[in-house]
């Protein structure tokens, strides 16, 4: 047992468990055949192993990696921000349209549902043709969506249709960025990078509402949607000229987070994953765990690529990255729901996003009436609590998680377990219960507005930690299935968000705000408990999945359809 992570009853290699530190002579001997970091990371094994090609995204310069991630994060913030940005003015907008807040908030519900629907097609499309064309097409669809709203700002039908189409374009920058982190960064760097992306998601949602409320107050709803179209259009043009494709076909032997080869004590190289498998099983194992299916003779050839020129990198279509059938791929990715890490990610991340959306669509009703009677501008400013909570929920845990990976790996004899990240769920559990329950209690007893706003920020802080940890855990456990995994997570959380935003205002009106946020806080607590159960039993579960022929065969159809 390593730091309360239960060991399997078998001594077989467990995918996701890797040697990441080389602090002792034994660790140095075992990992002498693997590439390591430089500078202060000189004792850290690079996982996965980069190829020798200059076009491998793992070999890009650090500034290029960081720019790509930051720019994609900005895009995530724009998409997230333009989703809920007029929600603080829903009460006034409903009067303008001659409807009620509940009906108006359902337009957001439909948009969130369409986000989930779009990943069914965009995920296999990105795996087959790459992420760049999918992101470009998605952005254009999002622009068309709000252009439809602008064509008749007074019509509920146009609002519903435009938001539905806008939702179809959001998914790309919502879930493909997380799998892009797996393309660009090594295991010991990922938590911070995921925190950067998640900060963009949270900050975009919060700041978008603050800014949107001020625009509506100063100008009109028409100009709020107009600015959304302009900003997204400019972003798409800059994206085209500055963000190349990050998908890359890398030989499977370099995927050391799945198939780790250590240097034997007798001076020979021994494969600790496949040593117990015969030749036939080994071949099937490699097929099932290769990112894209390519002929073996191509995969094993040494890479002698010349560095791609800037203008060549701007190509929208760079050839196929997989021979998968798009039609079958649309059906089969749901197989990743057989992975507990995906189920937890969908639930944990879904709770965070759905509850944030629930806050968003209910704030105008909560603070617009007695005893607060806030204006649209003032309601928008209450969302600053979410911005502060979400920012701290990423700024603090992100670097801590990467430090925790190296610290706990050192304590565990240089061996890293993905479950190490889940330790942060302990504070997230207590802070989340305090935040959601405190929000409901202070509103129920009509406390000063500062009290519920504080607990609003605290709940957002705890939710950000759960989102960050669950996304990082999924990426470390199942990097080869990460794209399908994050698509499944996005689909799940979209359905959850659709339900929550669809019912939240009527639910509060029927059961009262105290009961509603007691239930929501409890659901958050269950997400943390689920993650802590995976901390203890996750390694055994990973090996059981790896050895289960049915699951591996069905997961394999995702890549071999």
DRENKOLLO-372872 format. One record per residue (C-alpha): x, y, z; chain. Coordinates in steps of 0.2 Angstrom, whole numbers. Layout:
BEGIN
+-------+-------+-------+----+
|     X |     Y |     Z | ch |
+-------+-------+-------+----+
|     X |     Y |     Z |  A |
...
+-------+-------+-------+----+
This chain:
BEGIN
+-------+-------+-------+----+
|     X |     Y |     Z | ch |
+-------+-------+-------+----+
|     0 |     0 |     0 |  A |
|     7 |    17 |    -5 |  A |
|     0 |    32 |     5 |  A |
|   -17 |    23 |     8 |  A |
|   -19 |    19 |   -11 |  A |
|   -23 |     0 |   -10 |  A |
|   -12 |   -11 |   -21 |  A |
|   -20 |   -24 |   -32 |  A |
|   -18 |   -42 |   -27 |  A |
|    -8 |   -44 |   -43 |  A |
|    10 |   -37 |   -46 |  A |
|     6 |   -33 |   -64 |  A |
|     9 |   -16 |   -71 |  A |
|    -6 |    -4 |   -69 |  A |
|    -9 |     9 |   -82 |  A |
|    -7 |    26 |   -75 |  A |
|     6 |    21 |   -62 |  A |
|    23 |    27 |   -67 |  A |
|    40 |    30 |   -61 |  A |
|    41 |    49 |   -61 |  A |
|    55 |    52 |   -49 |  A |
|    74 |    47 |   -49 |  A |
|    80 |    52 |   -32 |  A |
|    89 |    36 |   -27 |  A |
|   102 |    25 |   -36 |  A |
|    89 |    12 |   -39 |  A |
|    77 |    24 |   -47 |  A |
|    91 |    31 |   -58 |  A |
|    95 |    13 |   -64 |  A |
|    77 |     9 |   -68 |  A |
|    74 |    25 |   -78 |  A |
|    91 |    27 |   -86 |  A |
|    83 |    23 |  -103 |  A |
|    70 |    36 |  -102 |  A |
|    71 |    55 |  -106 |  A |
|    71 |    67 |   -91 |  A |
|    67 |    85 |   -88 |  A |
|    80 |    99 |   -87 |  A |
|    85 |   111 |   -74 |  A |
|    75 |   109 |   -58 |  A |
|    65 |    95 |   -66 |  A |
|    81 |    85 |   -70 |  A |
|    76 |    71 |   -58 |  A |
|    58 |    70 |   -66 |  A |
|    55 |    57 |   -79 |  A |
|    45 |    64 |   -94 |  A |
|    29 |    56 |   -96 |  A |
|    24 |    52 |  -110 |  A |
|    41 |    51 |  -118 |  A |
|    43 |    64 |  -132 |  A |
|    48 |    58 |  -150 |  A |
|    64 |    64 |  -159 |  A |
|    53 |    75 |  -171 |  A |
|    53 |    94 |  -170 |  A |
|    35 |    93 |  -175 |  A |
|    30 |    83 |  -159 |  A |
|    20 |    96 |  -149 |  A |
|    29 |    89 |  -133 |  A |
|    45 |    96 |  -141 |  A |
|    38 |   113 |  -145 |  A |
|    47 |   127 |  -136 |  A |
|    39 |   132 |  -119 |  A |
|    33 |   149 |  -124 |  A |
|    24 |   141 |  -139 |  A |
|    16 |   128 |  -128 |  A |
|    11 |   141 |  -115 |  A |
|     5 |   153 |  -129 |  A |
|    -6 |   140 |  -137 |  A |
|   -14 |   135 |  -120 |  A |
|   -17 |   153 |  -114 |  A |
|   -25 |   158 |  -131 |  A |
|   -36 |   143 |  -130 |  A |
|   -40 |   147 |  -112 |  A |
|   -45 |   164 |  -118 |  A |
|   -57 |   156 |  -130 |  A |
|   -64 |   145 |  -117 |  A |
|   -67 |   161 |  -107 |  A |
|   -75 |   170 |  -121 |  A |
|   -87 |   155 |  -125 |  A |
|   -91 |   153 |  -106 |  A |
|   -93 |   172 |  -104 |  A |
|  -105 |   174 |  -119 |  A |
|  -116 |   159 |  -113 |  A |
|  -123 |   167 |   -97 |  A |
|  -118 |   185 |   -99 |  A |
|  -135 |   193 |   -99 |  A |
|  -142 |   182 |   -85 |  A |
|  -141 |   196 |   -72 |  A |
|  -153 |   206 |   -82 |  A |
|  -166 |   191 |   -85 |  A |
|  -179 |   199 |   -74 |  A |
|  -179 |   215 |   -85 |  A |
|  -176 |   206 |  -101 |  A |
|  -192 |   195 |   -97 |  A |
|  -203 |   210 |   -95 |  A |
|  -195 |   217 |  -112 |  A |
|  -200 |   201 |  -121 |  A |
|  -217 |   199 |  -112 |  A |
|  -213 |   183 |  -103 |  A |
|  -206 |   177 |   -86 |  A |
|  -189 |   173 |   -79 |  A |
|  -192 |   154 |   -79 |  A |
|  -196 |   154 |   -98 |  A |
|  -181 |   165 |  -102 |  A |
|  -169 |   154 |   -92 |  A |
|  -175 |   139 |  -102 |  A |
|  -166 |   147 |  -117 |  A |
|  -150 |   144 |  -107 |  A |
|  -155 |   126 |  -103 |  A |
|  -158 |   123 |  -122 |  A |
|  -141 |   130 |  -126 |  A |
|  -132 |   119 |  -113 |  A |
|  -141 |   104 |  -120 |  A |
|  -135 |   108 |  -137 |  A |
|  -117 |   109 |  -130 |  A |
|  -119 |    91 |  -125 |  A |
|  -127 |    86 |  -142 |  A |
|  -113 |    94 |  -152 |  A |
|   -99 |    83 |  -143 |  A |
|  -106 |    67 |  -150 |  A |
|  -101 |    73 |  -168 |  A |
|   -86 |    85 |  -164 |  A |
|   -76 |    72 |  -153 |  A |
|   -74 |    59 |  -167 |  A |
|   -72 |    72 |  -180 |  A |
|   -57 |    79 |  -169 |  A |
|   -50 |    62 |  -167 |  A |
|   -51 |    59 |  -186 |  A |
|   -47 |    75 |  -194 |  A |
|   -38 |    85 |  -179 |  A |
|   -43 |    98 |  -167 |  A |
|   -39 |   113 |  -177 |  A |
|   -53 |   111 |  -190 |  A |
|   -66 |   107 |  -177 |  A |
|   -62 |   122 |  -167 |  A |
|   -63 |   133 |  -182 |  A |
|   -80 |   126 |  -188 |  A |
|   -86 |   127 |  -170 |  A |
|   -82 |   145 |  -168 |  A |
|   -90 |   150 |  -184 |  A |
|  -106 |   141 |  -179 |  A |
|  -106 |   150 |  -162 |  A |
|  -105 |   167 |  -172 |  A |
|  -119 |   162 |  -183 |  A |
|  -130 |   158 |  -167 |  A |
|  -129 |   175 |  -160 |  A |
|  -131 |   183 |  -177 |  A |
|  -148 |   175 |  -177 |  A |
|  -152 |   182 |  -160 |  A |
|  -147 |   199 |  -167 |  A |
|  -158 |   198 |  -182 |  A |
|  -174 |   199 |  -171 |  A |
|  -169 |   203 |  -153 |  A |
|  -187 |   205 |  -148 |  A |
|  -192 |   187 |  -153 |  A |
|  -192 |   172 |  -140 |  A |
|  -191 |   160 |  -155 |  A |
|  -176 |   169 |  -162 |  A |
|  -168 |   169 |  -145 |  A |
|  -171 |   150 |  -143 |  A |
|  -165 |   146 |  -160 |  A |
|  -150 |   157 |  -159 |  A |
|  -144 |   151 |  -142 |  A |
|  -147 |   133 |  -148 |  A |
|  -135 |   135 |  -163 |  A |
|  -123 |   145 |  -152 |  A |
|  -122 |   130 |  -140 |  A |
|  -118 |   119 |  -154 |  A |
|  -102 |   129 |  -157 |  A |
|   -97 |   130 |  -138 |  A |
|   -91 |   112 |  -136 |  A |
|   -75 |   113 |  -145 |  A |
|   -67 |   126 |  -133 |  A |
|   -75 |   118 |  -118 |  A |
|   -68 |   101 |  -119 |  A |
|   -55 |   100 |  -133 |  A |
|   -43 |   111 |  -123 |  A |
|   -41 |    98 |  -109 |  A |
|   -36 |    85 |  -121 |  A |
|   -24 |    97 |  -129 |  A |
|   -15 |    99 |  -113 |  A |
|   -12 |    80 |  -114 |  A |
|    -4 |    84 |  -132 |  A |
|     7 |    98 |  -125 |  A |
|    12 |    94 |  -107 |  A |
|    20 |    81 |   -97 |  A |
|    11 |    73 |   -82 |  A |
|    21 |    83 |   -69 |  A |
|    15 |    99 |   -78 |  A |
|    -3 |    96 |   -81 |  A |
|   -12 |   101 |   -65 |  A |
|    -6 |   119 |   -66 |  A |
|   -11 |   119 |   -85 |  A |
|   -28 |   112 |   -81 |  A |
|   -30 |   125 |   -68 |  A |
|   -26 |   139 |   -81 |  A |
|   -39 |   132 |   -92 |  A |
|   -52 |   130 |   -78 |  A |
|   -48 |   148 |   -73 |  A |
|   -53 |   154 |   -90 |  A |
|   -69 |   144 |   -89 |  A |
|   -74 |   150 |   -72 |  A |
|   -67 |   168 |   -75 |  A |
|   -76 |   169 |   -92 |  A |
|   -92 |   164 |   -84 |  A |
|   -91 |   176 |   -70 |  A |
|   -83 |   191 |   -79 |  A |
|   -95 |   189 |   -93 |  A |
|  -110 |   191 |   -82 |  A |
|  -103 |   207 |   -74 |  A |
|   -98 |   215 |   -90 |  A |
|  -114 |   209 |   -99 |  A |
|  -125 |   217 |   -85 |  A |
|  -116 |   234 |   -87 |  A |
|  -118 |   234 |  -106 |  A |
|  -136 |   230 |  -104 |  A |
|  -138 |   244 |   -91 |  A |
|  -129 |   257 |  -101 |  A |
|  -134 |   252 |  -119 |  A |
|  -146 |   237 |  -122 |  A |
|  -147 |   219 |  -124 |  A |
|  -144 |   221 |  -143 |  A |
|  -127 |   228 |  -140 |  A |
|  -123 |   214 |  -128 |  A |
|  -125 |   201 |  -141 |  A |
|  -117 |   212 |  -154 |  A |
|  -101 |   213 |  -144 |  A |
|  -101 |   194 |  -142 |  A |
|  -102 |   192 |  -161 |  A |
|   -88 |   205 |  -164 |  A |
|   -76 |   197 |  -150 |  A |
|   -79 |   179 |  -156 |  A |
|   -76 |   184 |  -174 |  A |
|   -59 |   193 |  -170 |  A |
|   -54 |   178 |  -159 |  A |
|   -57 |   166 |  -173 |  A |
|   -46 |   176 |  -185 |  A |
|   -32 |   177 |  -173 |  A |
|   -34 |   158 |  -169 |  A |
|   -32 |   154 |  -187 |  A |
|   -16 |   163 |  -189 |  A |
|    -8 |   158 |  -172 |  A |
|   -14 |   141 |  -166 |  A |
|    -7 |   126 |  -176 |  A |
|   -14 |   108 |  -174 |  A |
|    -8 |    99 |  -158 |  A |
|   -14 |    81 |  -163 |  A |
|     1 |    70 |  -167 |  A |
|     3 |    52 |  -171 |  A |
|    17 |    46 |  -159 |  A |
|    24 |    28 |  -158 |  A |
|    15 |    18 |  -145 |  A |
|    31 |    13 |  -136 |  A |
|    33 |    32 |  -131 |  A |
|    16 |    31 |  -121 |  A |
|    25 |    27 |  -105 |  A |
|    10 |    31 |   -95 |  A |
|     1 |    16 |  -102 |  A |
|    16 |     5 |  -107 |  A |
|    31 |     9 |   -96 |  A |
|    48 |     1 |  -101 |  A |
|    61 |     2 |   -87 |  A |
|    79 |    -3 |   -88 |  A |
|    83 |   -19 |   -79 |  A |
|    96 |   -21 |   -65 |  A |
|   105 |   -34 |   -76 |  A |
|   108 |   -21 |   -89 |  A |
|    94 |   -26 |  -101 |  A |
|    78 |   -17 |  -105 |  A |
|    62 |   -25 |   -98 |  A |
|    44 |   -21 |  -102 |  A |
|    35 |   -20 |   -85 |  A |
|    18 |   -19 |   -94 |  A |
|    19 |   -33 |  -106 |  A |
|    31 |   -46 |   -98 |  A |
|    17 |   -57 |   -93 |  A |
|     9 |   -57 |  -110 |  A |
|    12 |   -69 |  -125 |  A |
|    16 |   -62 |  -142 |  A |
|    -3 |   -62 |  -148 |  A |
|    -9 |   -53 |  -132 |  A |
|     5 |   -41 |  -133 |  A |
|     0 |   -36 |  -151 |  A |
|   -18 |   -34 |  -146 |  A |
|   -13 |   -24 |  -131 |  A |
|    -3 |   -12 |  -142 |  A |
|   -18 |   -10 |  -154 |  A |
|   -30 |    -6 |  -140 |  A |
|   -19 |     7 |  -132 |  A |
|   -12 |    17 |  -147 |  A |
|   -19 |    34 |  -150 |  A |
|   -23 |    32 |  -168 |  A |
|   -22 |    16 |  -178 |  A |
|    -7 |    17 |  -190 |  A |
|     2 |     3 |  -199 |  A |
|    15 |    -5 |  -189 |  A |
|    29 |    -2 |  -201 |  A |
|    25 |    16 |  -201 |  A |
|    24 |    17 |  -182 |  A |
|    41 |     9 |  -180 |  A |
|    51 |    19 |  -193 |  A |
|    62 |    32 |  -185 |  A |
|    55 |    50 |  -187 |  A |
|    66 |    61 |  -198 |  A |
|    53 |    75 |  -200 |  A |
|    59 |    92 |  -205 |  A |
|    52 |   106 |  -195 |  A |
|    35 |   112 |  -202 |  A |
|    35 |   130 |  -208 |  A |
|    24 |   143 |  -201 |  A |
|    13 |   144 |  -217 |  A |
|    12 |   125 |  -218 |  A |
|     6 |   125 |  -200 |  A |
|    -9 |   136 |  -205 |  A |
|   -17 |   122 |  -215 |  A |
|   -34 |   118 |  -209 |  A |
|   -34 |   100 |  -215 |  A |
|   -18 |    90 |  -211 |  A |
|   -24 |    73 |  -217 |  A |
|   -32 |    60 |  -206 |  A |
|   -26 |    55 |  -189 |  A |
|   -36 |    40 |  -189 |  A |
|   -45 |    28 |  -201 |  A |
|   -60 |    27 |  -190 |  A |
|   -78 |    27 |  -197 |  A |
|   -86 |    44 |  -192 |  A |
|  -103 |    35 |  -191 |  A |
|   -98 |    21 |  -180 |  A |
|   -87 |    33 |  -170 |  A |
|  -102 |    44 |  -166 |  A |
|  -110 |    28 |  -157 |  A |
|   -95 |    20 |  -149 |  A |
|   -88 |    34 |  -138 |  A |
|  -101 |    31 |  -125 |  A |
|   -91 |    16 |  -121 |  A |
|   -80 |    27 |  -110 |  A |
|   -94 |    28 |   -97 |  A |
|   -87 |    11 |   -92 |  A |
|   -73 |    20 |   -84 |  A |
|   -76 |    25 |   -66 |  A |
|   -64 |    40 |   -69 |  A |
|   -76 |    46 |   -83 |  A |
|   -91 |    44 |   -73 |  A |
|   -84 |    53 |   -58 |  A |
|   -77 |    67 |   -70 |  A |
|   -95 |    69 |   -78 |  A |
|  -103 |    70 |   -60 |  A |
|   -90 |    80 |   -52 |  A |
|   -87 |    93 |   -66 |  A |
|  -105 |    92 |   -70 |  A |
|  -109 |    97 |   -52 |  A |
|   -97 |   112 |   -53 |  A |
|  -104 |   119 |   -70 |  A |
|  -122 |   115 |   -67 |  A |
|  -122 |   123 |   -50 |  A |
|  -113 |   138 |   -56 |  A |
|  -126 |   139 |   -70 |  A |
|  -140 |   137 |   -57 |  A |
|  -133 |   152 |   -47 |  A |
|  -132 |   162 |   -63 |  A |
|  -150 |   160 |   -69 |  A |
|  -157 |   162 |   -52 |  A |
|  -148 |   178 |   -46 |  A |
|  -160 |   190 |   -54 |  A |
|  -175 |   182 |   -45 |  A |
|  -165 |   181 |   -28 |  A |
|  -158 |   198 |   -27 |  A |
|  -170 |   207 |   -38 |  A |
|  -184 |   205 |   -26 |  A |
|  -187 |   208 |    -7 |  A |
|  -177 |   211 |     4 |  A |
|  -163 |   217 |    -8 |  A |
|  -171 |   225 |   -23 |  A |
|  -155 |   226 |   -33 |  A |
|  -154 |   234 |   -50 |  A |
|  -147 |   224 |   -65 |  A |
|  -130 |   232 |   -63 |  A |
|  -130 |   227 |   -44 |  A |
|  -135 |   209 |   -48 |  A |
|  -121 |   208 |   -60 |  A |
|  -108 |   214 |   -47 |  A |
|  -113 |   200 |   -35 |  A |
|  -105 |   188 |   -48 |  A |
|   -88 |   195 |   -43 |  A |
|   -89 |   183 |   -28 |  A |
|   -89 |   169 |   -41 |  A |
|   -75 |   177 |   -50 |  A |
|   -64 |   178 |   -34 |  A |
|   -69 |   161 |   -28 |  A |
|   -66 |   153 |   -45 |  A |
|   -49 |   162 |   -47 |  A |
|   -43 |   156 |   -30 |  A |
|   -50 |   139 |   -33 |  A |
|   -38 |   137 |   -47 |  A |
|   -23 |   149 |   -42 |  A |
|   -21 |   140 |   -26 |  A |
|   -24 |   121 |   -30 |  A |
|   -16 |   121 |   -47 |  A |
|     2 |   123 |   -42 |  A |
|    -1 |   113 |   -26 |  A |
|    -6 |    98 |   -36 |  A |
|     9 |    98 |   -47 |  A |
|    20 |   100 |   -31 |  A |
|     9 |    86 |   -23 |  A |
|    13 |    75 |   -37 |  A |
|    32 |    76 |   -35 |  A |
|    31 |    76 |   -16 |  A |
|    20 |    61 |   -14 |  A |
|    29 |    52 |   -28 |  A |
|    45 |    54 |   -19 |  A |
|    37 |    48 |    -3 |  A |
|    31 |    33 |   -13 |  A |
|    48 |    27 |   -19 |  A |
|    48 |    38 |   -35 |  A |
|    31 |    30 |   -41 |  A |
|    17 |    41 |   -46 |  A |
|    -1 |    37 |   -44 |  A |
|   -15 |    47 |   -52 |  A |
|   -25 |    46 |   -36 |  A |
|   -13 |    57 |   -27 |  A |
|   -22 |    72 |   -34 |  A |
|   -38 |    67 |   -25 |  A |
|   -31 |    72 |    -8 |  A |
|   -38 |    90 |   -11 |  A |
|   -55 |    84 |   -11 |  A |
|   -55 |    84 |     8 |  A |
|   -55 |   103 |    10 |  A |
|   -66 |   104 |    -5 |  A |
|   -79 |    93 |     4 |  A |
|   -80 |   104 |    20 |  A |
|   -79 |   121 |    10 |  A |
|   -92 |   116 |    -2 |  A |
|  -105 |   110 |    11 |  A |
|  -102 |   127 |    20 |  A |
|  -103 |   137 |     4 |  A |
|  -120 |   129 |    -2 |  A |
|  -128 |   127 |    14 |  A |
|  -122 |   144 |    20 |  A |
|  -129 |   152 |     4 |  A |
|  -146 |   144 |     7 |  A |
|  -147 |   148 |    26 |  A |
|  -142 |   167 |    24 |  A |
|  -155 |   170 |    11 |  A |
|  -168 |   160 |    20 |  A |
|  -166 |   171 |    35 |  A |
|  -164 |   187 |    25 |  A |
|  -146 |   191 |    31 |  A |
|  -137 |   206 |    24 |  A |
|  -132 |   204 |     6 |  A |
|  -114 |   202 |    10 |  A |
|  -117 |   185 |    19 |  A |
|  -125 |   176 |     4 |  A |
|  -112 |   184 |    -8 |  A |
|   -98 |   177 |     3 |  A |
|  -105 |   160 |     3 |  A |
|  -108 |   161 |   -16 |  A |
|   -89 |   163 |   -18 |  A |
|   -85 |   150 |    -6 |  A |
|   -96 |   137 |   -15 |  A |
|   -88 |   142 |   -31 |  A |
|   -70 |   140 |   -24 |  A |
|   -75 |   122 |   -18 |  A |
|   -83 |   118 |   -35 |  A |
|   -67 |   124 |   -44 |  A |
|   -56 |   112 |   -34 |  A |
|   -68 |    97 |   -38 |  A |
|   -68 |   102 |   -57 |  A |
|   -49 |   103 |   -57 |  A |
|   -45 |    87 |   -48 |  A |
|   -58 |    77 |   -58 |  A |
|   -51 |    83 |   -74 |  A |
|   -33 |    80 |   -70 |  A |
|   -37 |    63 |   -63 |  A |
|   -46 |    57 |   -79 |  A |
|   -31 |    64 |   -90 |  A |
|   -18 |    54 |   -79 |  A |
|   -28 |    38 |   -79 |  A |
|   -34 |    37 |   -97 |  A |
|   -24 |    49 |  -107 |  A |
|   -26 |    38 |  -123 |  A |
|   -45 |    39 |  -121 |  A |
|   -45 |    57 |  -114 |  A |
|   -53 |    65 |  -129 |  A |
|   -68 |    53 |  -129 |  A |
|   -67 |    54 |  -110 |  A |
|   -69 |    73 |  -110 |  A |
|   -82 |    73 |  -123 |  A |
|   -92 |    60 |  -112 |  A |
|   -89 |    72 |   -97 |  A |
|   -95 |    87 |  -107 |  A |
|  -110 |    77 |  -113 |  A |
|  -114 |    72 |   -95 |  A |
|  -112 |    89 |   -87 |  A |
|  -122 |    97 |  -101 |  A |
|  -137 |    86 |   -97 |  A |
|  -135 |    89 |   -79 |  A |
|  -134 |   108 |   -82 |  A |
|  -149 |   107 |   -93 |  A |
|  -159 |    99 |   -80 |  A |
|  -153 |   111 |   -66 |  A |
|  -156 |   127 |   -76 |  A |
|  -172 |   121 |   -83 |  A |
|  -180 |   118 |   -65 |  A |
|  -170 |   129 |   -53 |  A |
|  -182 |   144 |   -53 |  A |
|  -198 |   134 |   -51 |  A |
|  -189 |   123 |   -39 |  A |
|  -185 |   138 |   -28 |  A |
|  -202 |   145 |   -29 |  A |
|  -210 |   128 |   -24 |  A |
|  -198 |   121 |   -10 |  A |
|  -189 |   137 |    -4 |  A |
|  -171 |   142 |    -6 |  A |
|  -165 |   133 |    10 |  A |
|  -171 |   116 |     4 |  A |
|  -164 |   119 |   -14 |  A |
|  -147 |   123 |    -9 |  A |
|  -146 |   110 |     5 |  A |
|  -149 |    97 |    -9 |  A |
|  -136 |   105 |   -20 |  A |
|  -123 |   105 |    -6 |  A |
|  -126 |    87 |    -3 |  A |
|  -124 |    83 |   -21 |  A |
|  -107 |    92 |   -20 |  A |
|  -102 |    82 |    -5 |  A |
|  -106 |    66 |   -14 |  A |
|   -95 |    71 |   -28 |  A |
|   -80 |    73 |   -16 |  A |
|   -84 |    56 |    -7 |  A |
|   -84 |    48 |   -24 |  A |
|   -67 |    55 |   -28 |  A |
|   -60 |    49 |   -11 |  A |
|   -67 |    32 |   -13 |  A |
|   -57 |    32 |   -30 |  A |
|   -41 |    38 |   -20 |  A |
|   -42 |    22 |   -10 |  A |
|   -48 |     9 |   -23 |  A |
|   -43 |    18 |   -39 |  A |
|   -27 |     8 |   -43 |  A |
|   -36 |    -9 |   -41 |  A |
|   -50 |    -2 |   -52 |  A |
|   -38 |     3 |   -65 |  A |
|   -30 |   -14 |   -66 |  A |
|   -47 |   -23 |   -66 |  A |
|   -52 |   -12 |   -81 |  A |
|   -35 |   -15 |   -90 |  A |
|   -37 |   -34 |   -88 |  A |
|   -56 |   -35 |   -92 |  A |
|   -57 |   -41 |  -110 |  A |
|   -74 |   -35 |  -113 |  A |
|   -70 |   -17 |  -108 |  A |
|   -54 |   -17 |  -118 |  A |
|   -62 |   -24 |  -133 |  A |
|   -76 |   -11 |  -132 |  A |
|   -64 |     3 |  -129 |  A |
|   -54 |    -3 |  -144 |  A |
|   -69 |    -1 |  -155 |  A |
|   -68 |    18 |  -152 |  A |
|   -51 |    18 |  -161 |  A |
|   -54 |     3 |  -173 |  A |
|   -71 |     7 |  -179 |  A |
+-------+-------+-------+----+
